[in-house]
Amino acid sequence: MSEGKIQETPQKPEEQEIDLIELAQKVWAERKMLYKVCGIAAVIGLIVGFSIPKEYSTEVTLAPESASKMNAGSMGALAAMAGINLGGASAGEDALSPELYPDIVKSTPFLLELFDVKVKDQKGKIDTTLYAYLDKYQRSSWMGTVVSAPFKALGWTLSLFKDKPEKKEGKIDPFRLTLDETRVAEALSKRILVTIDKKTGVTTLEVTMQDPLISASLTDTVMRCLQNYITDYRTNKARHDLAFTEKLYNEAKADYQNAQKKYATFADANQNVVLLSYRAEQERLKNEVELAYTVYTQVSGQLQMARAKVQEITPVYTVVQPATVPLRAAKPNKIMILIGFVFLAGVGCVGWILFVKDLFKDWRKANKAI
């Protein structure tokens, strides 16, 4: 038994080699069919590749801002002089993480803010809003048109039996969007991509459009809107504190000026009076002026510190790679489409030759015999 096993083992590679040669010969015998199938697939791939509208992508890169915040040193000294304690603010504190930037860009309020942005194409034929451009001027392949035609016809037929919604006038209501507004918002959301490198903190913003000039201009607009959103979010409380301090400053300034005016008027009208009652009134008005001046100087210092606080927490953005008009289309990749069609056709044809063709012949013979 052992000798038989030893003799059988070296024959397995030879059997496998013979099987592979037979399979290769089988495919080679049907090579004309394989060439025809791959040629037809190549033609179809070229048709598909050239029928898909071109898409242009523009990228901008933003460097991360410094995480260190001035909470001591000169700022702390100024705060101490004004009688203000800024110790509650921790260095590098940030309530808005960069990981939330992709969610911000794809949020409905952010997308609706872009609807009214004016866009112009490179040929000068389109000069409209972004909403109208995405709604009316988007090109689609003939295959997509053919496939979607029955669904559009069905939707048009069903719309005849439904009540037409009333057209809204004025600004778009984010709480209640129409079907067209929702469709355009979803299409715009898919065309904007924000990625964050967790190691370096670099933010990359990419916008894809069917026109290179619109792609570049919209990328710059989205970048500035994102910067403004982040700035408003981070400085919201500081700006409210600044507005409240300015109100206190104006009130303290008015009280000081009124007290100073009353004191000057009383002193001018009673220069030669030596009565103690008049002197007491003059002393009281003088004390009111000094008190009002003290409050005024304190609030003035607080106002300067509030302004410095807004400037301190305002983020600074460094644009590493600005938006430029792309020269080449990012989509579709015609070469990859062609290779994909030819590869799939070749694999399918080889599978037919090796496995399905013989089974099909046996099945036909069995049916004829019956």
C-alpha positions as CSV (number, residue, x, y, z in Angstrom):
1,M,0.0,0.0,0.0
2,S,2.8,2.4,0.9
3,E,4.6,1.8,-2.4
4,G,1.4,2.5,-4.3
5,K,0.9,5.8,-2.5
6,I,4.5,6.8,-3.2
7,Q,4.1,6.1,-6.9
8,E,0.8,8.1,-7.1
9,T,2.0,11.3,-5.5
10,P,4.5,12.4,-8.2
11,Q,1.7,12.0,-10.8
12,K,-0.5,14.7,-9.4
13,P,1.5,17.7,-10.8
14,E,1.7,16.0,-14.2
15,E,-2.0,15.6,-14.2
16,Q,-2.6,19.2,-13.2
17,E,-0.1,20.4,-15.9
18,I,-1.9,18.3,-18.6
19,D,-5.2,19.8,-17.5
20,L,-3.9,23.3,-17.8
21,I,-2.5,22.6,-21.2
22,E,-5.8,21.1,-22.4
23,L,-7.7,24.1,-21.1
24,A,-5.3,26.5,-22.8
25,Q,-5.7,24.5,-26.1
26,K,-9.4,24.6,-25.7
27,V,-9.4,28.4,-25.4
28,W,-6.8,28.7,-28.2
29,A,-9.1,26.8,-30.5
30,E,-11.9,29.3,-29.9
31,R,-9.5,32.3,-30.1
32,K,-11.5,33.9,-32.9
33,M,-14.6,34.0,-30.8
34,L,-12.6,35.5,-27.9
35,Y,-11.2,38.2,-30.2
36,K,-14.6,39.0,-31.5
37,V,-16.1,39.3,-28.0
38,C,-13.3,41.4,-26.8
39,G,-13.5,43.6,-29.8
40,I,-17.2,44.2,-29.4
41,A,-16.6,44.9,-25.7
42,A,-14.0,47.4,-26.6
43,V,-16.4,49.3,-28.9
44,I,-19.1,49.2,-26.3
45,G,-16.6,50.5,-23.6
46,L,-15.6,53.4,-25.9
47,I,-19.2,54.3,-26.5
48,V,-20.0,54.2,-22.8
49,G,-16.8,56.2,-21.9
50,F,-17.5,59.0,-24.4
51,S,-21.2,59.1,-23.6
52,I,-20.6,59.9,-19.9
53,P,-20.3,63.7,-19.3
54,K,-17.0,65.0,-18.2
55,E,-16.6,65.9,-14.5
56,Y,-13.9,68.3,-13.3
57,S,-12.6,68.3,-9.7
58,T,-10.9,71.1,-7.8
59,E,-9.1,70.7,-4.5
60,V,-8.0,73.1,-1.8
61,T,-5.9,72.3,1.1
62,L,-6.1,74.1,4.5
63,A,-3.3,73.8,7.0
64,P,-4.4,73.3,10.7
65,E,-4.3,76.3,12.9
66,S,-2.0,76.5,15.9
67,A,-3.5,74.8,18.9
68,S,-1.7,77.0,21.4
69,K,-3.8,79.9,22.7
70,M,-2.4,83.0,24.4
71,N,-3.9,82.7,27.9
72,A,-0.9,84.1,29.8
73,G,1.9,86.6,29.2
74,S,0.9,89.9,27.8
75,M,-2.7,89.1,27.6
76,G,-2.8,87.9,31.2
77,A,-1.0,91.1,32.3
78,L,-3.6,93.3,30.5
79,A,-6.4,91.3,32.1
80,A,-4.9,91.8,35.5
81,M,-4.6,95.6,35.0
82,A,-8.2,95.8,34.0
83,G,-9.3,93.6,36.9
84,I,-10.5,90.8,34.7
85,N,-9.7,87.1,35.3
86,L,-9.4,85.0,32.2
87,G,-8.2,81.9,34.0
88,G,-11.4,80.0,33.1
89,A,-10.4,79.6,29.4
90,S,-8.1,76.7,28.9
91,A,-5.4,76.8,26.3
92,G,-6.3,75.1,23.1
93,E,-10.0,74.7,24.0
94,D,-12.1,74.2,20.9
95,A,-15.8,73.1,20.9
96,L,-15.8,72.4,17.2
97,S,-13.6,69.5,16.2
98,P,-12.3,69.3,12.6
99,E,-13.8,65.9,12.3
100,L,-17.2,67.6,12.1
101,Y,-16.3,69.6,9.0
102,P,-17.6,67.0,6.6
103,D,-20.9,66.9,8.4
104,I,-21.1,70.7,8.4
105,V,-20.6,70.9,4.7
106,K,-23.3,68.3,4.0
107,S,-25.8,69.8,6.4
108,T,-29.0,71.2,4.9
109,P,-28.6,74.9,6.1
110,F,-25.0,75.0,4.7
111,L,-26.2,73.6,1.3
112,L,-29.1,75.9,1.1
113,E,-26.8,78.8,1.6
114,L,-25.0,77.9,-1.6
115,F,-28.2,77.8,-3.7
116,D,-28.0,81.6,-4.4
117,V,-24.3,81.6,-5.4
118,K,-23.8,83.0,-8.9
119,V,-21.9,80.7,-11.3
120,K,-20.5,81.1,-14.8
121,D,-19.3,78.4,-17.1
122,Q,-16.0,78.6,-19.0
123,K,-17.7,79.2,-22.4
124,G,-19.8,82.1,-21.1
125,K,-23.1,80.5,-22.0
126,I,-24.3,80.0,-18.5
127,D,-24.7,82.8,-16.0
128,T,-27.1,81.8,-13.3
129,T,-27.4,80.6,-9.7
130,L,-26.0,77.3,-8.5
131,Y,-29.5,76.0,-7.9
132,A,-30.6,76.7,-11.4
133,Y,-27.4,75.2,-12.8
134,L,-27.8,72.0,-11.0
135,D,-31.5,71.9,-11.8
136,K,-31.5,72.7,-15.5
137,Y,-28.0,72.6,-17.0
138,Q,-26.7,69.1,-15.9
139,R,-25.8,66.8,-18.8
140,S,-26.4,63.1,-18.6
141,S,-25.4,60.2,-20.8
142,W,-27.8,58.9,-23.4
143,M,-27.9,55.6,-21.5
144,G,-29.1,57.3,-18.4
145,T,-31.7,59.2,-20.4
146,V,-33.0,56.0,-21.9
147,V,-33.1,54.1,-18.6
148,S,-34.8,57.0,-16.7
149,A,-37.3,57.8,-19.5
150,P,-39.9,55.2,-18.4
151,F,-39.7,56.3,-14.8
152,K,-40.1,60.0,-15.8
153,A,-43.1,59.1,-17.9
154,L,-44.6,57.2,-15.0
155,G,-44.0,60.1,-12.7
156,W,-45.5,62.6,-15.1
157,T,-48.5,60.4,-15.5
158,L,-49.0,60.1,-11.7
159,S,-48.6,63.8,-11.3
160,L,-51.7,64.4,-13.5
161,F,-53.8,62.8,-10.8
162,K,-52.2,64.7,-7.9
163,D,-52.8,68.2,-6.6
164,K,-50.0,70.5,-7.8
165,P,-48.1,72.0,-4.8
166,E,-48.2,75.7,-4.5
167,K,-45.1,77.6,-5.6
168,K,-43.2,79.1,-2.7
169,E,-42.1,82.7,-2.9
170,G,-39.2,84.3,-1.1
171,K,-36.5,82.4,0.7
172,I,-36.3,78.7,0.9
173,D,-37.6,77.2,4.1
174,P,-35.1,74.7,5.5
175,F,-37.8,73.1,7.6
176,R,-40.0,72.3,4.6
177,L,-38.3,71.6,1.3
178,T,-39.9,70.7,-2.0
179,L,-39.0,67.6,-4.0
180,D,-36.9,69.7,-6.4
181,E,-35.1,71.5,-3.6
182,T,-34.4,68.2,-1.9
183,R,-33.1,66.6,-5.1
184,V,-30.8,69.5,-5.8
185,A,-29.5,69.5,-2.2
186,E,-28.7,65.8,-2.4
187,A,-27.0,66.2,-5.7
188,L,-24.9,69.1,-4.4
189,S,-24.0,67.1,-1.3
190,K,-22.6,64.3,-3.4
191,R,-20.4,66.8,-5.3
192,I,-18.7,68.2,-2.2
193,L,-16.1,66.1,-0.3
194,V,-14.2,67.1,2.8
195,T,-11.5,64.9,4.2
196,I,-9.4,65.3,7.4
197,D,-5.9,63.8,7.8
198,K,-6.0,62.7,11.5
199,K,-2.2,62.6,11.7
200,T,-1.4,66.0,10.3
201,G,-4.7,67.7,10.7
202,V,-4.7,68.9,7.1
203,T,-8.2,69.6,5.7
204,T,-8.8,68.8,2.0
205,L,-11.9,70.2,0.3
206,E,-12.9,68.8,-3.2
207,V,-15.7,70.0,-5.4
208,T,-16.7,68.2,-8.6
209,M,-18.7,69.9,-11.4
210,Q,-19.3,69.4,-15.1
211,D,-17.6,72.7,-15.9
212,P,-14.0,73.5,-14.8
213,L,-14.6,77.2,-14.1
214,I,-17.7,76.5,-12.0
215,S,-15.8,73.7,-10.1
216,A,-12.9,76.1,-9.2
217,S,-15.2,79.1,-8.3
218,L,-17.5,76.9,-6.2
219,T,-14.6,75.3,-4.4
220,D,-13.4,78.7,-3.3
221,T,-16.9,79.7,-2.3
222,V,-17.4,76.6,-0.2
223,M,-14.0,77.1,1.5
224,R,-14.9,80.6,2.5
225,C,-18.4,79.6,3.7
226,L,-16.9,76.9,5.8
227,Q,-14.3,79.3,7.2
228,N,-17.1,81.8,8.1
229,Y,-19.2,79.1,9.7
230,I,-16.3,78.0,11.9
231,T,-15.4,81.5,12.8
232,D,-18.9,82.5,13.7
233,Y,-19.3,79.3,15.8
234,R,-16.1,79.8,17.7
235,T,-16.5,83.5,18.3
236,N,-20.3,83.4,19.0
237,K,-20.1,83.8,22.8
238,A,-17.2,86.2,22.7
239,R,-19.1,88.4,20.2
240,H,-22.1,88.4,22.5
241,D,-19.9,89.4,25.4
242,L,-18.4,92.1,23.4
243,A,-21.8,93.5,22.4
244,F,-22.9,93.5,26.1
245,T,-19.7,95.2,27.2
246,E,-20.1,97.9,24.5
247,K,-23.6,98.5,25.8
248,L,-22.3,98.9,29.4
249,Y,-19.5,101.1,28.1
250,N,-21.9,103.5,26.3
251,E,-24.1,103.7,29.4
252,A,-21.1,104.3,31.7
253,K,-19.8,107.0,29.3
254,A,-23.2,108.7,29.2
255,D,-23.5,108.6,33.0
256,Y,-20.0,110.1,33.4
257,Q,-20.7,112.9,30.9
258,N,-24.1,113.7,32.6
259,A,-22.5,113.7,36.0
260,Q,-19.6,115.9,34.8
261,K,-22.1,118.3,33.1
262,K,-24.2,118.6,36.3
263,Y,-21.2,119.3,38.4
264,A,-19.9,122.0,36.0
265,T,-23.3,123.7,35.7
266,F,-23.7,123.8,39.5
267,A,-20.1,125.0,40.1
268,D,-20.5,127.8,37.5
269,A,-23.8,128.9,39.0
270,N,-22.6,129.1,42.6
271,Q,-19.0,130.4,42.4
272,N,-19.4,133.2,45.0
273,V,-21.8,131.2,47.3
274,V,-20.2,130.3,50.7
275,L,-23.2,128.5,52.3
276,L,-22.4,125.0,53.6
277,S,-25.5,123.6,51.9
278,Y,-24.2,124.6,48.6
279,R,-20.7,123.3,49.4
280,A,-22.2,120.0,50.4
281,E,-24.2,119.7,47.2
282,Q,-21.0,120.6,45.2
283,E,-19.1,117.9,47.1
284,R,-21.8,115.3,46.4
285,L,-21.8,116.1,42.6
286,K,-18.0,115.9,42.6
287,N,-18.2,112.4,44.2
288,E,-20.7,111.3,41.6
289,V,-18.4,112.5,38.9
290,E,-15.5,110.5,40.4
291,L,-17.6,107.4,40.8
292,A,-18.9,107.6,37.3
293,Y,-15.4,108.1,36.0
294,T,-14.2,105.1,38.0
295,V,-17.0,102.9,36.5
296,Y,-16.3,104.4,33.1
297,T,-12.6,103.5,33.2
298,Q,-13.2,100.0,34.4
299,V,-15.8,99.3,31.7
300,S,-13.5,100.8,29.1
301,G,-10.8,98.3,30.1
302,Q,-13.3,95.5,30.0
303,L,-14.3,96.6,26.5
304,Q,-10.7,96.5,25.3
305,M,-10.2,93.0,26.8
306,A,-13.5,91.8,25.1
307,R,-12.2,93.0,21.7
308,A,-8.9,91.3,22.3
309,K,-10.7,88.1,23.3
310,V,-12.6,88.1,20.0
311,Q,-9.4,88.6,18.1
312,E,-7.7,86.0,20.1
313,I,-10.1,83.2,19.5
314,T,-10.8,84.0,15.8
315,P,-9.2,81.1,13.9
316,V,-6.6,81.9,11.3
317,Y,-6.6,79.7,8.1
318,T,-3.6,79.0,6.0
319,V,-4.5,77.9,2.4
320,V,-1.7,75.6,1.4
321,Q,-3.2,74.8,-2.0
322,P,-5.6,77.4,-3.4
323,A,-8.4,76.6,-5.9
324,T,-7.3,76.6,-9.6
325,V,-9.3,75.8,-12.7
326,P,-8.6,72.2,-13.6
327,L,-7.3,71.5,-17.1
328,R,-8.2,67.8,-17.3
329,A,-11.4,66.0,-16.5
330,A,-11.3,63.8,-13.4
331,K,-14.3,61.6,-14.6
332,P,-14.9,59.5,-16.6
333,N,-11.7,57.5,-16.8
334,K,-12.1,56.2,-20.3
335,I,-9.1,53.9,-20.2
336,M,-10.3,52.1,-17.1
337,I,-13.8,51.8,-18.5
338,L,-12.3,50.3,-21.7
339,I,-10.1,47.9,-19.8
340,G,-13.0,46.9,-17.5
341,F,-15.3,46.1,-20.4
342,V,-12.6,44.1,-22.3
343,F,-11.6,42.2,-19.1
344,L,-15.1,41.3,-18.1
345,A,-15.9,40.2,-21.7
346,G,-12.7,38.1,-21.9
347,V,-13.4,36.4,-18.6
348,G,-17.0,35.7,-19.6
349,C,-16.0,34.4,-22.9
350,V,-13.3,32.1,-21.4
351,G,-15.8,30.8,-18.9
352,W,-18.3,30.1,-21.7
353,I,-15.6,28.2,-23.7
354,L,-14.4,26.1,-20.8
355,F,-17.5,25.3,-18.9
356,V,-20.8,26.5,-20.3
357,K,-20.3,25.6,-24.0
358,D,-20.0,21.8,-23.4
359,L,-22.9,21.8,-21.0
360,F,-25.0,23.6,-23.5
361,K,-24.1,21.1,-26.3
362,D,-24.9,18.2,-24.0
363,W,-28.2,19.8,-23.1
364,R,-29.2,20.3,-26.8
365,K,-28.2,16.7,-27.6
366,A,-30.4,15.5,-24.7
367,N,-33.4,17.5,-26.0
368,K,-33.0,16.2,-29.5
369,A,-32.8,12.7,-28.3
370,I,-36.1,13.2,-26.5
